[in-house]
Amino acid sequence: MKIITWLIFAITLFLFASVYISPEYFQYVGLLPFFIPIFLILNLFLLVILILSWRKLSFLPLLALLIGYKFFLATFQIHPKNDEVVGLKVLTYNAHMFYYKPKSETTPESNVLSWLQDQPADVKVFQEFYQDNTTPSRDAVKILGKNSNYKVSYHIIDGNPKKRSNGLAIFSKYPIINDGKVFDAQGTNGAIFADILVNSDTIRIYNAHLESMRIATEGLENLEGVKENYRQTLGKLQRGSLARSKQLKVLLEHMNNSPHPLILLGDLNEIPYSYTYFKLGENYENAFETAGRGFGFTYNRILFFLRIDHIFSSEKLKAVQFKTHREVDYSDHYPVSATFTWEGFGKK
């Protein structure tokens, strides 16, 4: 028992440390954080066993859990429900091109734009945003923008601007006084920003979609599928974490030079136990940790236990409400919203 306890303790600390190492320096480090929840549970189990056995070794799993308290905060929150708050409400959604077929017939695909149009968020950002200028019912820029009295910043990553395209979009009830691109990549990934004027305050909104995991989840639905796909899946996870670390460097440099308080929203394709998540957490606050409830899982596929859509903000901006809209079944992601306030909010 002594050897096992010390071994688990050592591995746990090594896993904790892995989130501070960039995949650029050690390419496989991005795979290690996936084991953190397992070892947190192991330490909890070991702590109970050792306490019941009156073993002095119980201090080791206890110490490991105390050192890893940040991972608990990133996993589960118990903030009170707070739906009636006043502030700047923002929403982020990986729309999956508005083509994902829902599980439930009560939320038909044709209603996705209607649901988004009805949402009261002041700022709505979209990844994998699909725009069809040839079909009025799929003219998302017009439906969610002009028809809803929102200003629009739309950056095309792929497609024909005059016909059909996809990319990243920011919609704002408040005036957009500046916008631009941070970076874009092949496919649907990239990052854009828009400065919005909220009364007398300027807030910078970032919309980011970092390198996708590209995991074929349909091949992981049974044991045989796992056996056949695990090597390929591990390879994709490793390559994805490396690409995201490089994209994060570009994004962080842009964010750190922002002249305004900022909110970063998007599909970062990173779990809360990752280099990207902890690197962002060094200078920015995570809205789930500040105002969330429960686990906040955002992925709508077989790997339902993933929280990979995030909202970070400058310390000046305080998140007072956070919600994962699990009632919405249009995409392979759930929309995520948060409400922010700050000193002087509402003053003109």
C-alpha positions, 0 to 999 in steps of 0.5 A, spaced: 500 500 500 505 504 501 508 503 494 502 504 491 500 510 495 507 514 493 506 512 486 499 515 485 502 521 489 508 522 484 504 521 478 498 525 480 503 531 481 506 530 474 499 530 471 498 537 474 504 539 472 503 537 465 498 543 464 503 548 464 508 545 459 506 547 452 505 541 447 511 545 442 516 543 447 513 536 449 509 534 443 505 528 447 504 533 453 497 535 451 494 527 452 496 527 459 491 532 462 485 527 460 488 522 465 487 528 471 480 526 472 481 519 473 487 520 478 483 525 482 478 520 483 483 515 485 486 520 490 479 521 493 478 513 493 485 512 496 484 518 502 477 514 504 481 507 504 487 510 508 483 514 513 478 508 515 484 504 516 487 509 520 494 510 516 498 516 516 499 515 509 492 518 508 496 525 508 499 524 501 492 523 497 489 529 501 495 533 499 495 531 492 487 533 492 489 540 496 494 541 490 489 540 485 484 544 488 484 548 481 482 542 477 476 541 482 474 549 481 474 547 473 470 541 473 464 543 478 461 549 481 455 550 485 454 558 484 446 560 485 442 560 480 441 567 477 437 569 471 434 576 473 441 579 473 442 586 469 448 586 465 452 585 458 449 578 456 453 574 451 452 568 447 457 563 444 455 557 439 458 552 434 453 552 429 455 546 425 453 550 419 446 550 421 445 543 418 446 538 424 440 533 425 437 534 432 436 528 436 429 530 438 423 532 433 421 537 438 427 541 435 427 541 428 433 543 424 429 549 421 428 552 427 435 553 429 435 560 426 428 562 430 431 560 436 437 564 436 433 570 433 429 569 440 435 569 444 436 576 448 443 576 448 446 583 447 452 579 443 452 573 439 458 569 436 458 563 432 463 558 430 462 554 423 457 559 421 454 558 415 451 564 410 447 562 404 446 569 400 442 564 395 436 562 399 432 567 404 430 562 409 438 561 410 440 568 409 443 568 417 446 574 416 440 578 414 435 574 419 440 574 425 443 581 423 438 586 420 432 583 421 433 583 429 437 590 429 444 587 430 450 589 427 454 584 424 462 582 423 462 576 419 469 573 417 469 568 411 474 562 412 471 558 406 466 559 400 464 564 395 462 571 399 456 572 394 453 565 394 455 560 400 460 561 405 462 559 412 466 562 417 466 566 424 461 571 426 459 576 431 453 580 432 452 586 437 446 590 439 451 595 441 455 599 435 461 596 432 466 601 432 472 596 430 473 589 428 478 585 424 481 578 424 486 575 429 488 569 424 484 564 420 486 557 418 484 551 413 477 549 414 473 553 419 478 555 425 480 562 426 479 568 431 476 575 430 475 581 434 470 586 434 470 593 439 463 594 441 461 601 444 456 599 451 454 606 453 460 610 454 465 604 455 468 600 449 469 592 450 473 588 445 469 581 443 473 575 441 470 570 437 475 564 437 475 557 434 481 553 435 484 547 431 478 542 432 479 535 435 477 531 429 475 525 433 470 520 429 466 520 435 461 515 431 467 510 432 467 510 439 460 508 441 462 501 442 468 497 445 470 494 438 470 501 435 474 504 441 479 498 439 479 500 432 480 507 433 484 509 439 491 509 435 488 514 430 484 518 435 490 519 440 494 521 434 489 526 432 489 529 439 496 530 439 496 533 433 491 538 435 494 540 441 500 542 438 496 546 433 492 549 438 498 551 442 501 555 436 494 558 435 494 560 442 500 564 442 498 568 436 491 569 440 494 571 447 499 576 444 493 580 440 489 579 447 494 582 451 495 588 447 488 590 447 486 597 449 480 595 452 477 590 457 475 584 453 471 577 453 473 571 449 468 566 447 468 560 443 470 553 441 477 552 444 477 545 443 480 544 450 478 541 456 479 545 463 485 540 464 489 543 458 495 548 457 490 552 453 485 553 459 490 554 464 494 559 460 488 563 459 487 563 466 493 566 468 490 573 466 483 572 464 477 569 468 473 563 466 465 565 467 464 558 468 468 558 474 466 565 476 458 564 476 457 557 473 453 551 476 454 543 475 459 541 470 457 545 464 458 540 459 458 543 452 459 537 447 453 534 444 455 527 442 458 520 445 463 524 449 458 528 452 462 529 458 467 534 455 467 542 456 470 545 450 466 551 449 469 557 454 468 564 456 474 568 459 474 575 460 478 581 463 478 581 471 475 588 470 469 584 467 465 580 472 461 574 470 454 574 474 451 569 470 453 563 466 449 557 463 450 552 458 443 551 454 443 543 454 435 544 451 438 546 445 439 540 440 441 543 433 448 542 433 454 537 436 455 543 441 450 546 446 450 554 446 453 557 452 451 564 455 454 569 460 452 576 463 457 581 465 457 587 469 463 592 471 464 598 475 460 604 471 455 599 467 449 602 465 452 609 465 452 614 459 
